[in-house]
């Protein structure tokens, strides 16, 4: 939130450290507008690239080979690398370069708005433009770097808390299967 450095979980390195991402030896940043949310990941999840997901598009989409993304919408900036307890509100099914890249909308349980937000209905009542703002940011944020707009499954509709929890559970099962053999990197 309010930071342009692009941090990633280095899934190709042992112990999967969190560090600023690089491309061609240069540190990467987000170059599109202000980041109005804390961007993180759910530990012990994995979007399996061998699994094809039906997000009501003409074709099925494979997982993006990363942990599932958390989009924390609270009032406060969270420290990079912190572990925050969150309430899951819903999820967007972003399609990035043909891969499913889930965006779980959540809020820190310590946020002053957390008691009011339990699902998408609460979110839309309290912050009527939040889902549209998030979807638009994720749709266009790579275009400033010459990449195409991202797409969304389910006609761009955010899915409810139960669907989001099911997606988290499924990607946790993928992670358990991946690591059951002792594998430490992807």
Backbone as CSV, one residue per row, in Angstrom:
resi,resn,N_x,N_y,N_z,CA_x,CA_y,CA_z,C_x,C_y,C_z
1,UNK,0.855,-1.173,0.000,0.000,0.000,0.000,0.900,1.235,0.000
2,UNK,0.661,2.125,-0.957,1.427,3.368,-1.079,2.918,3.106,-1.272
3,UNK,3.253,1.993,-1.923,4.636,1.652,-2.202,4.681,1.043,-3.598
4,UNK,5.659,1.400,-4.390,5.705,0.902,-5.764,6.677,-0.258,-5.953
5,UNK,7.422,-0.637,-4.915,8.355,-1.752,-5.053,7.572,-3.051,-5.223
6,UNK,7.997,-3.864,-6.199,7.307,-5.126,-6.484,8.024,-6.252,-5.740
7,UNK,7.465,-6.631,-4.598,8.013,-7.731,-3.815,7.333,-9.025,-4.238
8,UNK,8.091,-10.102,-4.206,7.583,-11.425,-4.568,8.128,-12.452,-3.585
9,UNK,7.403,-13.548,-3.464,7.934,-14.712,-2.767,8.784,-15.448,-3.785
10,UNK,10.051,-15.591,-3.492,10.982,-16.224,-4.436,10.809,-17.739,-4.354
11,UNK,9.798,-18.244,-5.058,9.451,-19.664,-4.972,10.509,-20.575,-5.572
12,UNK,11.421,-20.026,-6.348,12.489,-20.822,-6.927,13.711,-20.946,-6.032
13,UNK,13.663,-20.291,-4.872,14.784,-20.341,-3.934,14.376,-21.092,-2.675
14,UNK,15.339,-21.818,-2.107,15.054,-22.544,-0.883,14.622,-21.565,0.210
15,UNK,13.650,-21.963,0.986,13.030,-21.190,2.066,12.143,-20.062,1.534
16,UNK,12.033,-19.922,0.231,11.124,-18.977,-0.411,11.137,-17.580,0.220
17,UNK,12.284,-16.883,0.196,12.335,-15.552,0.806,11.463,-14.539,0.060
18,UNK,11.056,-13.519,0.769,10.338,-12.400,0.167,11.377,-11.343,-0.176
19,UNK,11.386,-10.922,-1.442,12.370,-9.912,-1.843,11.848,-9.146,-3.051
20,UNK,12.468,-7.990,-3.282,12.061,-7.200,-4.430,12.399,-7.966,-5.701
21,UNK,11.420,-8.079,-6.563,11.563,-8.832,-7.803,12.512,-8.111,-8.756
22,UNK,13.200,-8.895,-9.577,14.092,-8.324,-10.585,13.745,-8.889,-11.955
23,UNK,14.057,-8.121,-12.969,13.927,-8.576,-14.348,15.095,-7.987,-15.121
24,UNK,15.829,-8.845,-15.804,17.026,-8.424,-16.545,17.994,-7.654,-15.649
25,UNK,18.108,-8.102,-14.389,19.052,-7.503,-13.459,18.599,-6.192,-12.826
26,UNK,17.386,-5.737,-13.144,16.883,-4.473,-12.595,15.747,-4.735,-11.617
27,UNK,15.721,-3.954,-10.532,14.645,-4.058,-9.562,13.328,-3.629,-10.211
28,UNK,12.266,-4.380,-9.930,10.965,-4.087,-10.541,10.091,-3.249,-9.612
29,UNK,9.272,-2.414,-10.227,8.319,-1.585,-9.497,6.975,-1.623,-10.216
30,UNK,5.929,-1.243,-9.482,4.619,-1.030,-10.093,4.605,0.396,-10.610
31,UNK,4.280,0.567,-11.862,4.367,1.885,-12.487,3.012,2.520,-12.759
32,UNK,1.933,1.891,-12.314,0.597,2.401,-12.610,-0.041,2.958,-11.349
33,UNK,-0.237,4.241,-11.284,-1.011,4.890,-10.231,-0.607,4.507,-8.816
34,UNK,-1.428,4.923,-7.875,-1.189,4.619,-6.470,-1.744,3.242,-6.141
35,UNK,-1.008,2.508,-5.347,-1.485,1.220,-4.877,-2.281,1.477,-3.603
36,UNK,-3.580,1.329,-3.698,-4.482,1.680,-2.606,-4.778,0.497,-1.691
37,UNK,-3.972,-0.536,-1.777,-4.203,-1.738,-0.978,-2.855,-2.353,-0.635
38,UNK,-2.859,-3.191,0.374,-1.679,-3.988,0.707,-1.748,-5.250,-0.139
39,UNK,-0.659,-5.550,-0.807,-0.617,-6.665,-1.751,0.286,-7.740,-1.182
40,UNK,-0.283,-8.890,-0.931,0.495,-9.970,-0.341,0.085,-11.313,-0.899
41,UNK,0.338,-12.339,-0.118,0.040,-13.697,-0.553,-0.395,-14.532,0.639
42,UNK,-1.148,-15.577,0.356,-1.551,-16.517,1.385,-0.495,-17.627,1.452
43,UNK,0.141,-17.792,2.612,1.160,-18.828,2.720,0.544,-20.211,2.552
44,UNK,1.365,-21.140,2.166,0.980,-22.535,2.000,-0.185,-22.702,1.022
45,UNK,-0.159,-21.873,-0.030,-1.072,-22.042,-1.161,-0.216,-22.049,-2.423
46,UNK,-0.762,-22.619,-3.484,-0.032,-22.677,-4.748,-1.024,-22.836,-5.881
47,UNK,-0.919,-21.949,-6.879,-1.766,-22.034,-8.072,-1.086,-22.976,-9.053
48,UNK,-1.510,-24.220,-9.019,-0.899,-25.319,-9.768,-1.044,-25.111,-11.273
49,UNK,0.087,-24.992,-11.994,0.001,-24.780,-13.446,-0.501,-25.998,-14.216
50,UNK,-0.575,-27.161,-13.582,-1.123,-28.331,-14.273,-2.638,-28.427,-14.090
51,UNK,-3.191,-27.587,-13.216,-4.632,-27.589,-12.963,-5.302,-26.516,-13.813
52,UNK,-6.318,-26.911,-14.548,-7.064,-25.961,-15.370,-8.366,-25.602,-14.662
53,UNK,-8.626,-24.309,-14.554,-9.774,-23.802,-13.818,-10.821,-23.254,-14.776
54,UNK,-12.078,-23.558,-14.500,-13.188,-23.025,-15.276,-13.670,-21.735,-14.608
55,UNK,-13.390,-20.611,-15.243,-13.833,-19.310,-14.718,-14.848,-18.685,-15.679
56,UNK,-15.606,-19.580,-16.334,-16.668,-19.181,-17.272,-16.141,-18.339,-18.427
57,UNK,-14.988,-18.755,-18.932,-14.382,-18.179,-20.127,-14.479,-19.231,-21.231
58,UNK,-14.246,-18.867,-22.484,-14.281,-19.860,-23.560,-13.273,-21.004,-23.371
59,UNK,-12.194,-20.760,-22.629,-11.191,-21.802,-22.417,-10.874,-21.915,-20.935
60,UNK,-10.308,-23.045,-20.547,-9.850,-23.232,-19.177,-8.481,-22.576,-19.016
61,UNK,-8.173,-22.133,-17.801,-6.912,-21.439,-17.549,-6.113,-22.162,-16.471
62,UNK,-4.823,-22.289,-16.711,-3.922,-22.932,-15.752,-3.554,-21.957,-14.631
63,UNK,-3.156,-22.520,-13.469,-2.656,-21.710,-12.372,-1.344,-21.037,-12.744
64,UNK,-1.006,-19.956,-12.047,0.175,-19.156,-12.420,1.464,-19.564,-11.706
65,UNK,1.452,-20.698,-10.999,2.663,-21.241,-10.378,3.159,-20.393,-9.206
66,UNK,2.271,-19.665,-8.560,2.603,-18.821,-7.412,1.617,-19.071,-6.278
67,UNK,1.951,-18.592,-5.071,0.945,-18.583,-4.008,-0.229,-17.689,-4.417
68,UNK,-1.371,-17.904,-3.807,-2.554,-17.109,-4.125,-2.384,-15.701,-3.542
69,UNK,-2.805,-14.684,-4.284,-2.600,-13.283,-3.887,-3.659,-12.802,-2.900
70,UNK,-3.215,-11.999,-1.933,-4.109,-11.336,-0.998,-4.108,-9.842,-1.271
71,UNK,-5.296,-9.270,-1.368,-5.470,-7.838,-1.603,-6.159,-7.281,-0.358
72,UNK,-5.344,-6.752,0.565,-5.861,-6.268,1.848,-6.258,-4.807,1.702
73,UNK,-7.529,-4.506,1.971,-8.112,-3.199,1.647,-8.238,-2.263,2.845
74,UNK,-7.611,-2.602,3.951,-7.754,-1.795,5.159,-7.139,-0.405,5.052
75,UNK,-7.301,0.351,6.127,-6.870,1.754,6.174,-5.361,1.933,6.328
76,UNK,-4.686,0.945,6.882,-3.290,1.122,7.257,-2.344,0.359,6.338
77,UNK,-1.175,0.949,6.126,-0.128,0.275,5.371,0.478,-0.804,6.265
78,UNK,0.571,-2.014,5.734,1.200,-3.113,6.463,2.663,-3.215,6.031
79,UNK,3.518,-3.617,6.945,4.947,-3.732,6.666,5.194,-4.905,5.719
80,UNK,6.044,-4.715,4.732,6.384,-5.782,3.793,6.905,-6.990,4.560
81,UNK,6.368,-8.152,4.252,6.791,-9.392,4.881,6.078,-9.733,6.168
82,UNK,5.221,-8.843,6.656,4.523,-9.138,7.905,3.490,-10.249,7.682
83,UNK,3.121,-10.899,8.754,2.038,-11.883,8.719,0.844,-11.212,9.371
84,UNK,-0.231,-11.074,8.631,-1.419,-10.383,9.126,-2.615,-11.327,9.110
85,UNK,-3.349,-11.341,10.194,-4.588,-12.121,10.250,-5.670,-11.307,9.533
86,UNK,-6.324,-11.928,8.560,-7.309,-11.213,7.749,-8.657,-11.925,7.726
87,UNK,-9.680,-11.146,7.383,-10.998,-11.690,7.087,-11.140,-11.718,5.572
88,UNK,-11.518,-12.856,5.043,-11.726,-12.985,3.603,-13.116,-12.454,3.270
89,UNK,-13.178,-11.608,2.221,-14.434,-10.979,1.816,-14.934,-11.534,0.484
90,UNK,-14.028,-11.741,-0.458,-14.410,-12.232,-1.782,-13.166,-12.466,-2.615
91,UNK,-13.352,-12.710,-3.915,-12.209,-13.001,-4.784,-12.532,-12.602,-6.221
92,UNK,-11.505,-12.116,-6.914,-11.572,-11.856,-8.357,-10.721,-12.890,-9.072
93,UNK,-11.204,-13.372,-10.207,-10.470,-14.358,-11.007,-9.783,-13.630,-12.155
94,UNK,-8.595,-13.069,-11.877,-7.871,-12.369,-12.921,-7.204,-13.385,-13.852
95,UNK,-7.210,-13.072,-15.139,-6.534,-13.879,-16.144,-5.368,-13.044,-16.662
96,UNK,-4.149,-13.489,-16.328,-2.922,-12.774,-16.689,-2.118,-13.674,-17.617
97,UNK,-1.975,-13.254,-18.851,-1.205,-14.020,-19.830,-1.725,-15.453,-19.944
98,UNK,-3.041,-15.597,-19.903,-3.689,-16.896,-20.057,-3.711,-17.755,-18.808
99,UNK,-3.193,-17.243,-17.679,-3.151,-18.017,-16.446,-4.098,-17.424,-15.410
100,UNK,-4.688,-18.298,-14.593,-5.533,-17.840,-13.494,-4.640,-17.263,-12.400
101,UNK,-4.980,-16.064,-11.936,-4.215,-15.368,-10.904,-5.226,-14.791,-9.912
102,UNK,-5.643,-15.625,-8.968,-6.693,-15.237,-8.013,-6.270,-14.043,-7.172
103,UNK,-7.208,-13.124,-6.957,-7.006,-11.946,-6.111,-8.035,-12.008,-4.977
104,UNK,-7.590,-12.459,-3.809,-8.487,-12.598,-2.664,-8.621,-11.241,-1.984
105,UNK,-9.824,-10.712,-1.950,-10.115,-9.436,-1.296,-10.315,-9.731,0.189
106,UNK,-9.523,-9.041,1.026,-9.577,-9.305,2.457,-9.294,-8.019,3.230
107,UNK,-9.477,-8.093,4.549,-9.187,-6.949,5.412,-8.559,-7.449,6.704
108,UNK,-7.565,-6.724,7.193,-6.926,-7.077,8.459,-7.974,-7.070,9.568
109,UNK,-7.915,-8.073,10.436,-8.872,-8.115,11.550,-8.659,-6.951,12.506
110,UNK,-7.497,-6.305,12.445,-7.202,-5.168,13.311,-7.647,-3.837,12.715
111,UNK,-8.162,-3.845,11.498,-8.592,-2.610,10.850,-9.897,-2.121,11.477
112,UNK,-10.072,-0.802,11.619,-11.314,-0.289,12.219,-12.580,-0.647,11.427
113,UNK,-12.446,-0.919,10.134,-13.618,-1.299,9.341,-13.906,-2.803,9.367
114,UNK,-13.002,-3.592,9.900,-13.159,-5.051,9.884,-14.476,-5.535,10.508
115,UNK,-14.929,-4.956,11.637,-16.186,-5.447,12.208,-17.401,-5.255,11.275
116,UNK,-17.311,-4.299,10.356,-18.426,-4.010,9.448,-18.380,-4.824,8.160
117,UNK,-17.234,-5.446,7.865,-17.048,-6.107,6.569,-16.895,-7.612,6.748
118,UNK,-17.913,-8.350,6.315,-17.888,-9.804,6.411,-18.072,-10.498,5.069
119,UNK,-18.527,-9.741,4.066,-18.805,-10.334,2.756,-18.879,-9.221,1.713
120,UNK,-19.110,-9.604,0.470,-19.169,-8.601,-0.606,-20.324,-7.626,-0.428
121,UNK,-21.438,-8.100,0.079,-22.576,-7.203,0.307,-22.190,-6.087,1.274
122,UNK,-21.525,-6.449,2.374,-21.061,-5.436,3.333,-20.063,-4.487,2.682
123,UNK,-19.132,-5.050,1.909,-18.129,-4.226,1.244,-18.778,-3.242,0.282
124,UNK,-19.704,-3.718,-0.527,-20.372,-2.847,-1.500,-21.229,-1.780,-0.829
125,UNK,-21.780,-2.084,0.335,-22.565,-1.094,1.058,-21.656,-0.039,1.701
126,UNK,-20.523,-0.469,2.258,-19.628,0.438,2.976,-18.710,1.203,2.028
127,UNK,-18.197,0.515,1.020,-17.306,1.124,0.023,-17.817,0.746,-1.366
128,UNK,-18.835,1.466,-1.864,-19.530,1.054,-3.098,-18.660,0.909,-4.339
129,UNK,-17.528,1.564,-4.416,-16.707,1.481,-5.633,-15.445,0.622,-5.455
130,UNK,-15.273,0.003,-4.303,-14.024,-0.717,-4.012,-13.749,-1.842,-5.009
131,UNK,-14.704,-2.719,-5.249,-14.467,-3.849,-6.155,-14.165,-3.340,-7.562
132,UNK,-14.917,-2.350,-8.026,-14.666,-1.789,-9.360,-13.278,-1.158,-9.436
133,UNK,-12.866,-0.469,-8.382,-11.557,0.177,-8.352,-10.438,-0.861,-8.393
134,UNK,-10.578,-1.931,-7.604,-9.570,-2.996,-7.605,-9.495,-3.664,-8.975
135,UNK,-10.651,-4.010,-9.524,-10.686,-4.687,-10.821,-10.029,-3.824,-11.894
136,UNK,-10.340,-2.539,-11.896,-9.770,-1.633,-12.906,-8.257,-1.508,-12.734
137,UNK,-7.783,-1.393,-11.486,-6.349,-1.280,-11.256,-5.640,-2.520,-11.791
138,UNK,-6.138,-3.707,-11.444,-5.506,-4.943,-11.918,-5.661,-5.136,-13.424
139,UNK,-6.723,-4.617,-14.000,-6.922,-4.744,-15.443,-5.848,-3.987,-16.216
140,UNK,-5.484,-2.789,-15.765,-4.635,-1.919,-16.578,-3.218,-1.699,-16.049
141,UNK,-2.877,-2.196,-14.872,-1.606,-1.787,-14.267,-0.373,-2.160,-15.072
142,UNK,-0.446,-3.147,-15.928,0.726,-3.538,-16.726,0.798,-2.814,-18.073
143,UNK,-0.244,-2.088,-18.426,-0.275,-1.444,-19.748,0.786,-0.348,-19.875
144,UNK,1.164,0.289,-18.752,2.195,1.325,-18.819,3.554,0.742,-19.191
145,UNK,3.690,-0.561,-19.072,4.929,-1.243,-19.448,4.805,-1.910,-20.817
146,UNK,3.756,-1.539,-21.561,3.573,-2.053,-22.909,2.904,-3.409,-23.002
147,UNK,2.378,-3.912,-21.894,1.708,-5.211,-21.900,0.212,-5.026,-22.113
148,UNK,-0.479,-6.080,-22.552,-1.925,-5.958,-22.758,-2.685,-5.912,-21.433
149,UNK,-3.929,-5.466,-21.505,-4.787,-5.450,-20.317,-5.042,-6.875,-19.845
150,UNK,-5.162,-7.032,-18.531,-5.560,-8.314,-17.967,-7.060,-8.492,-18.140
151,UNK,-7.501,-9.723,-18.128,-8.923,-10.056,-18.231,-9.371,-10.660,-16.916
152,UNK,-10.673,-10.878,-16.799,-11.230,-11.474,-15.587,-12.248,-12.532,-15.938
153,UNK,-12.187,-13.630,-15.207,-13.195,-14.665,-15.345,-14.504,-14.214,-14.723
154,UNK,-15.540,-14.990,-14.942,-16.870,-14.712,-14.394,-17.376,-13.338,-14.804
155,UNK,-17.036,-12.921,-16.029,-17.427,-11.607,-16.556,-17.007,-10.457,-15.636
156,UNK,-15.903,-10.632,-14.927,-15.392,-9.587,-14.051,-16.056,-9.525,-12.694
157,UNK,-17.020,-10.396,-12.459,-17.759,-10.380,-11.196,-16.884,-10.923,-10.063
158,UNK,-16.868,-10.224,-8.940,-16.212,-10.747,-7.748,-17.088,-11.854,-7.178
159,UNK,-16.451,-12.935,-6.779,-17.179,-14.058,-6.189,-17.184,-13.893,-4.666
160,UNK,-18.179,-14.489,-4.030,-18.410,-14.278,-2.605,-17.386,-14.971,-1.707
161,UNK,-17.524,-14.730,-0.414,-16.596,-15.244,0.589,-16.487,-16.764,0.539
162,UNK,-17.615,-17.456,0.414,-17.585,-18.920,0.391,-16.778,-19.431,-0.804
163,UNK,-16.961,-18.816,-1.955,-16.193,-19.201,-3.144,-14.708,-18.924,-2.907
164,UNK,-14.404,-17.773,-2.322,-13.003,-17.419,-2.035,-12.378,-18.436,-1.081
165,UNK,-13.099,-18.808,-0.041,-12.565,-19.782,0.918,-12.340,-21.137,0.249
166,UNK,-13.247,-21.522,-0.636,-13.087,-22.773,-1.379,-11.840,-22.721,-2.264
167,UNK,-11.595,-21.567,-2.880,-10.406,-21.383,-3.723,-9.133,-21.456,-2.881
168,UNK,-9.148,-20.832,-1.724,-8.000,-20.897,-0.812,-7.758,-22.350,-0.391
169,UNK,-8.826,-23.060,-0.020,-8.685,-24.466,0.380,-8.116,-25.310,-0.757
170,UNK,-8.609,-25.090,-1.973,-8.133,-25.860,-3.115,-6.645,-25.607,-3.366
171,UNK,-6.226,-24.331,-3.320,-4.818,-24.024,-3.575,-3.932,-24.486,-2.419
172,UNK,-4.495,-24.567,-1.218,-3.743,-25.154,-0.097,-3.527,-26.645,-0.344
173,UNK,-4.538,-27.330,-0.861,-4.380,-28.752,-1.199,-3.315,-28.938,-2.280
174,UNK,-3.287,-28.030,-3.269,-2.243,-28.106,-4.298,-0.861,-27.964,-3.661
175,UNK,-0.727,-27.015,-2.715,0.543,-26.800,-2.033,0.942,-28.043,-1.230
176,UNK,-0.019,-28.637,-0.517,0.288,-29.844,0.268,0.780,-30.971,-0.633
177,UNK,0.133,-31.123,-1.777,0.560,-32.162,-2.719,1.966,-31.852,-3.244
178,UNK,2.231,-30.591,-3.557,3.545,-30.180,-4.061,4.644,-30.468,-3.041
179,UNK,4.396,-30.137,-1.776,5.435,-30.239,-0.747,5.490,-31.598,-0.054
180,UNK,4.537,-32.472,-0.323,4.503,-33.778,0.346,5.707,-34.641,0.003
181,UNK,6.357,-34.346,-1.098,7.536,-35.096,-1.520,8.832,-34.480,-0.996
182,UNK,8.708,-33.392,-0.233,9.886,-32.703,0.270,10.365,-31.584,-0.619
183,UNK,9.631,-31.318,-1.701,10.025,-30.253,-2.623,9.955,-28.906,-1.899
184,UNK,10.976,-28.075,-2.069,11.051,-26.791,-1.373,11.002,-25.607,-2.317
185,UNK,11.089,-25.858,-3.599,11.018,-24.777,-4.591,10.132,-25.237,-5.755
186,UNK,9.654,-24.283,-6.544,8.877,-24.632,-7.755,9.628,-24.177,-8.983
